[in-house]
Amino acid sequence: MSIHRQLGLTDEEANQIEEILGRPPNHLELAMYAVMWSEHCSYKSSRLHLRRLPSEGERVLVGPGENAGVVDVGDGIAAAIRIESHNHPSAIEPYQGAATGVGGILRDIFTMGARPIALLDSLRVGPLDDARSRWILDGVVSGVSGYGNAVGVPTVGGEVVSDATYTGNPLVNVACLGVMPIDRLVLGRATGVGNLAVLLGSTTGRDGIGGVSVLASAGFGSDGDTDASDEDAAKRPSVQVGDPFEEKRLIEACLALLDAGLVVGIQDLGGAGLACATSETASRGGVGMDVDVAAVPRREPGMEPFEVMTSESQERMLAIVRPDDLDEVEALCRRWDVRATVVGRVTGEEGRLRILDGFDGPVLADMPAASLHEAAPCYDRPRRPAPAVPDLPPVPTGSVHAGDDLLAMVADTAWVWSQYDSQLFLNTVEGPGGDAALLRLKHPVTGQDTGRALALTLDGNQRWCAVDPREGTAMTVAEAVLNLACVGASPLAVVNCLNFGNPEHPEVMWQLSECIDGMSEACRALGVPVVGGNVSLYNESRGSDIDPTPVIGLLGLVDRLERRPPGVTLAEGAAVLLVGARSGELGGSRWAAEALGGGRPVGSLPALDLAASTATASLVRDLVADGLLAGVHDVADGGLGVALAELVARSGVGADLDGVDGHGELFSEAPGRVVACVAAEDLAEVERRAGAAGVALARLGTAGGDRLVVAGVVDLGVTQIVDTWRNTLPATMGTPVGAGPGIPWDGEASVDGAER
């Protein structure tokens, strides 16, 4: 096989590179183009479609294209937000894959000048009766907690999903939020001919050569014959290895450099390593750069130039520094025990990126910086509608066991989030387990409490999007808005992680295009800009693509934080209300998939009325802000039944409900609805406000007692619900008391009878 094909470049791409250079490229140049033109770095299959997303708004300071999106949140404060995937590395080496995903997203935030204040994770694995899926979940949870806790950034929310579509190809999406004074905002641009490129942080090794830029460009066992363990062993050296303590020092050093005005531009070294950081900073600044590859500190002997330039070794940043400031930069870095090495110089030579062996040595590579960053091919790949899912079959008489079906869908995720420190910085008002995370907004310099708060949620639903990718994505956006409303927040900005199968399959490209259109329509209707995101393609195992899984990260703002939101709870004697339109449609629901579809989605999605959903969110937001709700929870995965069971489980309070119309209404996942618990003295006011807002409101019954009774459908004891909810996941994972996660999996060893 030719070298360019071994590096993942097509014949056409190799010809394009030769045209750009006016000569055949050498091996170093080919390696740099290969990583920079990969799907992960160039978005060559998705750029065409991503342009349709709305990205402008009055609060937007930085939109897509930089390391993170940045919005103005008032009081001279800006918030930076970003989401990234580390799917393929986490499938191969779960701990390090997830840990370095956390490290990379943190660097995306503080490279903008913001201090990271919160992490969220969306974790999706195969069925947990499969030993390997349990091993993957064990490892990624340990990786997120091990890195996040050690670096000192709280993990405040997220989601955990187990579904057969992710067997062999888990999804690990991590989001990060940071805050900064607006005047500390800095971009990843190299300017000023003669300025120096200073490499900060860790040494460069062979771990992560090509890294995500290679791993993210192929599925697992796509030929159907490759053994997973053999494939993992071959790919494992491409997985990066993280050091959270180095990252902590790097955060403090970089923020101190920015506060002192010693940095002209700064860029993290993530996907494609130095090849990316040098070419992108030069290209964005419209300048060239000479890079001395021999000056790069290394932790392994005998590394070739292409290895140094494409290694994705972690905890590294590239800062553009004025020569007169170099001594002060080096002194400040020594204070934080951070290595600082001059590896490049900004030039004005027609934007050329040159790699040299010593600044006065031979030129090893010479190419236009912009050709690495901006000239990657943009493909309009063929699209063809995916096959329709089966119609919703009739429910056989006597086949509905609503109580058992409900218990099968109830599981607390505390096994996951109890391993995360969610209270670092002492800003967390609402942490993991609720509808959305809520953080006090403090000034990033003075620490003064502004009396306001930032809210965050991550949401996705692969079943909805498998049924109808456009409508399913719009429903996911609407769900995220309702989650924020349940903590009293208004939406500010969206980031997204678009997880899809092989883009060379026309059905996958159709799904991606449809999802983007659904997101665009919903965000425009809601007036929420998309300020950044990530596309993860080639998520396939044994030739089977995952179901389309767009994960929506939504940032919101509470203008006056006067009280904690009510949370997911019930109060004795209070009324239980359904806010939003009633529905018994079961198409696309979890119940229908599990009870009628053999685990696969069936039926058509219920219609989404964005105007009605927006009105419901606005009403709920105001009711929460004014303290008129004793408890609140959105209706989404699992429908009204799961929402009620979670309210019961988290409060230990039962309910007697006679206003639910059979199992259809119990399990429907129709969008735009919330369950509210309202004290008797507030009920009339809540009903008055709902009427004035034109929002449907239905009394379901009353909270109280030691049973959840849904007349004619469900009769379960509170103790049974609580025990099932609390113990299902720990029992499935087989983690004994005193044993932590992260135990290596060998496919045979058992812990308490459960394979690990």
TIMIRO-26523 format. One record per residue (C-alpha): x, y, z. Coordinates in steps of 0.05 Angstrom, whole numbers, padded with zeros to 5 digits, always signed. Example, Ala and Ser with C-alpha at 12.3 -4.5 7.8 and 13.67 -1.06 7.14 Angstrom:
REM residues 2
+00246-00090+00156 +00273-00021+00143 
This chain:
REM residues 756
+00000+00000+00000 +00025+00070-00016 +00047+00114+00043 -00010+00163+00035 -00061+00107+00038 -00028+00078+00100 -00036+00147+00131 -00110+00149+00113 -00107+00196+00053 -00143+00179-00012 -00109+00182-00080 -00148+00245-00096 -00126+00278-00031 -00054+00259-00044 -00059+00291-00113 -00089+00354-00083 -00031+00358-00034 +00018+00352-00091 -00017+00408-00128 -00014+00453-00067 +00061+00441-00058 +00078+00440-00132 +00118+00377-00119 +00110+00308-00087 +00105+00314-00011 +00156+00279+00034 +00136+00232+00090 +00134+00286+00144 +00090+00330+00102 +00043+00272+00085 +00037+00254+00159 +00019+00326+00177 -00033+00331+00122 -00061+00263+00141 -00076+00283+00213 -00099+00353+00195 -00145+00329+00139 -00174+00273+00181 -00248+00274+00198 -00233+00293+00270 -00193+00355+00252 -00222+00379+00186 -00296+00359+00188 -00289+00344+00114 -00354+00304+00112 -00395+00350+00156 -00371+00422+00144 -00419+00431+00086 -00479+00416+00131 -00455+00450+00195 -00458+00517+00160 -00533+00514+00165 -00533+00519+00241 -00551+00588+00270 -00489+00614+00306 -00501+00688+00318 -00535+00723+00376 -00529+00787+00416 -00492+00752+00472 -00444+00712+00427 -00372+00735+00432 -00339+00676+00398 -00376+00625+00355 -00356+00561+00320 -00285+00555+00293 -00246+00572+00356 -00227+00526+00414 -00292+00542+00451 -00355+00583+00443 -00358+00645+00487 -00420+00684+00509 -00430+00747+00549 -00466+00731+00615 -00466+00802+00643 -00428+00838+00698 -00366+00839+00653 -00363+00763+00655 -00359+00716+00595 -00374+00641+00596 -00336+00593+00551 -00367+00526+00534 -00345+00466+00493 -00362+00393+00482 -00317+00339+00453 -00319+00264+00440 -00268+00212+00459 -00306+00152+00433 -00255+00109+00398 -00199+00118+00449 -00247+00100+00505 -00268+00036+00469 -00195+00014+00467 -00169+00040+00534 -00229+00063+00574 -00193+00096+00632 -00142+00136+00591 -00192+00149+00535 -00241+00183+00583 -00187+00216+00625 -00153+00249+00566 -00221+00269+00539 -00230+00308+00604 -00160+00337+00598 -00170+00359+00527 -00236+00394+00540 -00206+00431+00599 -00151+00458+00554 -00203+00480+00503 -00232+00524+00557 -00172+00555+00590 -00138+00568+00523 -00194+00620+00514 -00173+00653+00579 -00229+00622+00621 -00221+00583+00686 -00257+00516+00680 -00311+00511+00733 -00353+00450+00713 -00352+00385+00673 -00410+00343+00647 -00406+00275+00613 -00452+00236+00568 -00433+00162+00572 -00464+00109+00526 -00446+00036+00526 -00475-00030+00504 -00522-00073+00546 -00495-00083+00616 -00507-00157+00615 -00446-00158+00570 -00380-00163+00608 -00342-00119+00561 -00394-00064+00564 -00389-00065+00640 -00314-00061+00635 -00318-00001+00589 -00368+00036+00634 -00326+00019+00695 -00263+00047+00661 -00293+00110+00632 -00326+00130+00698 -00260+00118+00733 -00224+00159+00680 -00271+00218+00685 -00269+00218+00761 -00194+00204+00765 -00177+00263+00721 -00232+00312+00740 -00226+00302+00815 -00150+00307+00813 -00147+00369+00770 -00198+00402+00815 -00257+00415+00769 -00326+00388+00791 -00366+00341+00748 -00437+00366+00759 -00481+00328+00711 -00491+00287+00649 -00526+00223+00628 -00513+00148+00626 -00546+00104+00572 -00541+00030+00559 -00565+00006+00491 -00548-00049+00442 -00531+00002+00388 -00467+00020+00427 -00441-00051+00434 -00368-00048+00415 -00371+00027+00402 -00385+00067+00465 -00394+00142+00464 -00357+00185+00514 -00376+00259+00505 -00349+00310+00555 -00370+00383+00562 -00335+00438+00601 -00356+00507+00624 -00309+00563+00644 -00316+00635+00664 -00270+00695+00654 -00271+00771+00654 -00288+00792+00584 -00222+00830+00576 -00182+00765+00587 -00211+00733+00524 -00155+00710+00479 -00156+00674+00412 -00112+00620+00382 -00076+00665+00333 -00003+00678+00319 +00013+00751+00303 +00074+00795+00302 +00132+00775+00258 +00190+00756+00303 +00146+00733+00361 +00163+00666+00392 +00123+00601+00395 +00133+00573+00464 +00113+00502+00481 +00086+00497+00551 +00076+00435+00594 +00091+00362+00586 +00144+00329+00544 +00126+00295+00478 +00124+00220+00472 +00100+00165+00427 +00035+00156+00465 -00021+00184+00422 +00016+00188+00356 -00040+00205+00308 -00086+00197+00368 -00159+00216+00357 -00143+00242+00288 -00128+00170+00267 -00173+00131+00314 -00234+00172+00296 -00228+00156+00222 -00244+00083+00223 -00294+00037+00255 -00281-00026+00296 -00276-00093+00262 -00310-00064+00201 -00291-00125+00160 -00333-00168+00206 -00274-00215+00220 -00225-00176+00262 -00221-00199+00334 -00235-00141+00381 -00177-00157+00428 -00127-00161+00371 -00153-00095+00342 -00150-00061+00410 -00079-00083+00421 -00058-00055+00354 -00092+00012+00366 -00074+00020+00440 -00009+00059+00428 -00051+00114+00394 -00089+00127+00459 -00061+00186+00497 -00039+00181+00570 -00060+00237+00617 -00030+00270+00679 -00081+00313+00716 -00029+00343+00762 +00011+00370+00703 -00055+00397+00675 -00070+00434+00741 -00003+00468+00739 -00013+00485+00666 -00081+00516+00680 -00053+00562+00734 +00009+00581+00693 -00032+00597+00630 -00083+00640+00667 -00026+00676+00703 +00008+00690+00636 -00057+00718+00608 -00070+00761+00669 +00000+00789+00663 -00010+00805+00589 +00049+00761+00569 +00013+00721+00515 -00006+00746+00445 -00043+00682+00426 -00050+00613+00455 -00072+00545+00429 -00079+00477+00463 -00047+00415+00433 -00104+00367+00422 -00120+00329+00359 -00060+00327+00312 -00013+00356+00365 +00040+00405+00343 +00019+00399+00270 -00049+00428+00289 -00026+00481+00339 +00027+00510+00294 -00012+00510+00229 -00077+00536+00260 -00046+00593+00299 -00006+00614+00238 -00065+00607+00191 -00114+00645+00235 -00064+00701+00243 -00046+00705+00169 +00027+00693+00183 +00079+00639+00174 +00119+00600+00226 +00186+00565+00230 +00186+00506+00278 +00249+00475+00306 +00229+00402+00315 +00295+00388+00349 +00278+00436+00406 +00214+00399+00426 +00226+00365+00494 +00217+00290+00487 +00208+00234+00536 +00228+00179+00489 +00293+00172+00450 +00298+00164+00375 +00232+00198+00357 +00226+00216+00283 +00203+00286+00263 +00135+00260+00239 +00125+00228+00308 +00141+00292+00344 +00095+00334+00300 +00035+00286+00303 +00040+00261+00374 -00020+00279+00416 +00016+00273+00483 -00026+00310+00534 -00020+00372+00578 +00014+00416+00526 -00001+00487+00501 +00030+00532+00449 +00036+00605+00469 +00056+00662+00423 +00102+00708+00462 +00139+00773+00448 +00215+00763+00452 +00222+00818+00504 +00173+00780+00549 +00207+00712+00544 +00247+00718+00609 +00185+00737+00648 +00146+00681+00616 +00199+00630+00635 +00202+00657+00706 +00127+00652+00715 +00127+00582+00687 +00182+00561+00735 +00139+00586+00792 +00086+00535+00772 +00137+00481+00754 +00115+00483+00681 +00166+00471+00626 +00171+00528+00575 +00211+00517+00511 +00218+00561+00449 +00201+00516+00390 +00182+00566+00336 +00184+00636+00308 +00129+00676+00273 +00149+00695+00203 +00117+00734+00147 +00140+00691+00091 +00074+00685+00054 +00043+00643+00109 +00092+00585+00102 +00097+00533+00157 +00168+00506+00157 +00193+00448+00200 +00268+00452+00211 +00320+00410+00246 +00349+00469+00286 +00331+00540+00268 +00393+00543+00225 +00388+00471+00203 +00357+00437+00142 +00285+00447+00124 +00247+00382+00135 +00178+00406+00112 +00152+00469+00078 +00078+00482+00064 +00027+00537+00067 -00001+00538+00139 -00071+00552+00113 -00069+00490+00069 -00066+00447+00131 -00120+00486+00167 -00167+00510+00114 -00154+00473+00048 -00178+00404+00070 -00229+00376+00022 -00302+00390+00036 -00343+00331+00014 -00416+00330-00006 -00423+00256+00005 -00482+00218-00024 -00544+00216+00020 -00601+00167+00020 -00657+00161+00071 -00646+00106+00121 -00697+00050+00122 -00760+00068+00161 -00768+00035+00229 -00827-00014+00235 -00896+00013+00249 -00921+00009+00320 -00952-00060+00326 -01017-00070+00363 -01008-00087+00436 -01030-00159+00448 -01087-00165+00498 -01061-00178+00568 -00988-00166+00550 -00979-00101+00588 -00951-00109+00657 -00943-00036+00671 -00914-00043+00741 -00860-00092+00720 -00846-00053+00657 -00838+00011+00697 -00791-00020+00748 -00748-00047+00690 -00737+00025+00666 -00719+00055+00734 -00646+00060+00754 -00609+00112+00794 -00542+00134+00764 -00512+00151+00832 -00463+00093+00822 -00432+00137+00768 -00437+00207+00796 -00421+00190+00868 -00350+00177+00843 -00346+00249+00819 -00331+00309+00864 -00388+00355+00845 -00377+00407+00900 -00308+00434+00882 -00307+00511+00884 -00371+00507+00927 -00411+00537+00870 -00457+00477+00858 -00529+00492+00876 -00559+00433+00839 -00512+00376+00822 -00517+00308+00789 -00583+00270+00789 -00629+00329+00775 -00657+00357+00711 -00599+00405+00701 -00537+00428+00739 -00540+00497+00771 -00478+00537+00791 -00473+00603+00827 -00443+00656+00781 -00384+00688+00817 -00337+00739+00788 -00276+00700+00763 -00227+00751+00791 -00258+00778+00855 -00299+00716+00873 -00359+00761+00889 -00426+00727+00883 -00468+00761+00829 -00533+00734+00856 -00544+00698+00790 -00530+00628+00766 -00510+00587+00705 -00547+00523+00686 -00522+00465+00644 -00552+00402+00615 -00531+00347+00567 -00587+00310+00530 -00591+00258+00475 -00640+00204+00452 -00617+00155+00400 -00685+00121+00394 -00720+00186+00375 -00666+00200+00323 -00667+00130+00295 -00742+00138+00282 -00736+00209+00253 -00668+00243+00257 -00696+00313+00242 -00755+00311+00290 -00716+00271+00342 -00661+00323+00345 -00711+00380+00351 -00744+00341+00407 -00677+00334+00442 -00665+00409+00438 -00735+00421+00467 -00721+00372+00523 -00657+00409+00541 -00695+00474+00545 -00746+00442+00592 -00690+00414+00635 -00663+00484+00644 -00732+00510+00659 -00738+00460+00716 -00681+00496+00752 -00707+00565+00733 -00659+00581+00676 -00668+00613+00607 -00627+00583+00549 -00566+00622+00525 -00527+00578+00477 -00522+00508+00449 -00461+00464+00437 -00469+00396+00405 -00432+00330+00397 -00456+00295+00334 -00442+00220+00340 -00456+00181+00276 -00434+00120+00238 -00393+00114+00175 -00401+00176+00130 -00386+00134+00069 -00454+00102+00080 -00507+00146+00046 -00558+00131+00101 -00510+00158+00154 -00499+00223+00116 -00574+00231+00108 -00583+00221+00183 -00529+00273+00197 -00559+00324+00149 -00629+00313+00177 -00605+00320+00249 -00570+00386+00232 -00634+00412+00200 -00675+00391+00260 -00626+00426+00307 -00626+00488+00263 -00702+00493+00262 -00708+00483+00337 -00653+00532+00355 -00680+00585+00309 -00750+00577+00337 -00723+00582+00408 -00675+00639+00392 -00614+00600+00417 -00548+00603+00377 -00502+00543+00367 -00433+00568+00389 -00392+00505+00378 -00390+00430+00376 -00357+00367+00352 -00371+00315+00300 -00353+00242+00313 -00359+00196+00253 -00341+00124+00237 -00377+00100+00300 -00389+00030+00275 -00373-00039+00300 -00371-00102+00257 -00398-00061+00199 -00459-00037+00238 -00469+00037+00248 -00492+00065+00314 -00560+00098+00315 -00554+00173+00303 -00537+00205+00370 -00534+00281+00372 -00519+00302+00443 -00542+00372+00460 -00506+00414+00511 -00547+00475+00533 -00522+00533+00574 -00573+00576+00611 -00577+00635+00658 -00616+00649+00722 -00623+00724+00729 -00638+00722+00803 -00620+00663+00846 -00662+00674+00908 -00674+00602+00927 -00655+00531+00907 -00699+00501+00853 -00749+00451+00882 -00715+00391+00850 -00741+00322+00832 -00785+00310+00894 -00856+00303+00920 -00887+00333+00982 -00940+00300+01025 -01010+00326+01009 -00988+00367+00948 -01023+00363+00881 -00989+00326+00824 -00999+00362+00757 -00981+00349+00685 -00958+00414+00653 -00965+00411+00577 -01010+00373+00529 -01033+00302+00545 -01014+00245+00499 -01019+00170+00495 -00975+00163+00432 -00923+00109+00442 -00883+00114+00377 -00809+00121+00389 -00816+00109+00464 -00771+00066+00506 -00831+00024+00528 -00850+00009+00457 -00779-00010+00438 -00771-00057+00496 -00841-00086+00499 -00858-00089+00425 -00795-00078+00384 -00746-00128+00413 -00702-00070+00437 -00707-00031+00372 -00748+00033+00361 -00817+00025+00330 -00872+00073+00308 -00874+00147+00290 -00854+00203+00337 -00908+00246+00370 -00912+00315+00338 -00868+00370+00368 -00902+00438+00376 -00842+00483+00389 -00886+00543+00406 -00925+00503+00458 -00860+00473+00486 -00830+00542+00492 -00892+00568+00528 -00889+00509+00576 -00815+00522+00590 -00828+00596+00602 -00884+00580+00651 -00844+00528+00689 -00784+00575+00693 -00826+00630+00724 -00860+00583+00773 -00793+00557+00796 -00764+00627+00803 -00824+00649+00845 -00822+00589+00891 -00891+00562+00871 -00870+00490+00859 -00854+00439+00912 -00823+00392+00861 -00813+00388+00786 -00787+00338+00734 -00790+00338+00658 -00823+00281+00620 -00774+00249+00571 -00741+00180+00568 -00791+00129+00596 -00848+00179+00593 -00893+00200+00650 -00884+00134+00686 -00809+00141+00694 -00816+00214+00714 -00866+00195+00769 -00823+00136+00793 -00762+00181+00798 -00801+00233+00837 -00824+00178+00885 -00755+00147+00891 -00718+00212+00905 -00769+00236+00956 -00791+00171+00988 -00863+00197+00981 -00917+00159+00944 -00975+00185+00903 -01048+00167+00888 -01063+00185+00816 -01129+00175+00781 -01117+00223+00723 -01073+00180+00679 -01107+00147+00620 -01078+00078+00616 -01009+00052+00598 -01007+00094+00534 -01007+00159+00572 -00961+00129+00625 -00905+00112+00576 -00914+00163+00520 -00853+00206+00508 -00891+00263+00474 -00848+00326+00480 -00859+00391+00517 -00885+00365+00584 -00867+00370+00657 -00893+00338+00722 -00902+00390+00777 -00917+00381+00851 -00956+00440+00879 -00975+00454+00951 -01050+00465+00962 -01042+00539+00979 -01006+00552+00912 -01050+00510+00867 -01099+00564+00847 -01043+00612+00828 -01008+00559+00787 -01072+00543+00750 -01085+00617+00738 -01016+00628+00709 -01022+00567+00664 -01088+00592+00638 -01060+00661+00624 -01000+00630+00587 -01044+00584+00546 -01009+00523+00573 -01049+00459+00584 -01052+00435+00656 -01081+00370+00683 -01090+00347+00755 -01064+00276+00760 -01076+00265+00834 -01043+00276+00902 -00975+00261+00931 -00970+00222+00995 -00971+00153+01027 -00926+00093+01018 -00949+00070+00948 -00949+00096+00877 -01019+00081+00852 -01038+00099+00781 -01111+00078+00779 -01121+00016+00736 -01048+00014+00713 -00996+00012+00769 -00995-00004+00843 -00924-00007+00872 -00896+00003+00941 -00850+00063+00952 -00799+00016+00984 -00799-00028+00922 -00789+00031+00876 -00733+00060+00919 -00697-00006+00925 -00701-00020+00850 -00680+00051+00832 -00622+00053+00881 -00593-00017+00873 -00602-00036+00799 -00539-00005+00772 -00492-00024+00829 -00518-00095+00827 -00509-00098+00752 -00438-00071+00756 -00422-00121+00812 -00380-00072+00851 -00373-00098+00923 -00371-00051+00982 -00302-00020+00987 -00281-00036+00916 -00273+00021+00867 -00282+00021+00792 -00228+00011+00741 -00213-00063+00753 -00181-00090+00689 -00226-00135+00648 -00202-00203+00625 -00269-00231+00604 -00266-00286+00657 -00255-00257+00727 -00317-00247+00769 -00335-00202+00826 -00395-00223+00867 -00414-00269+00810 -00414-00214+00757 -00364-00219+00701 -00317-00159+00698 
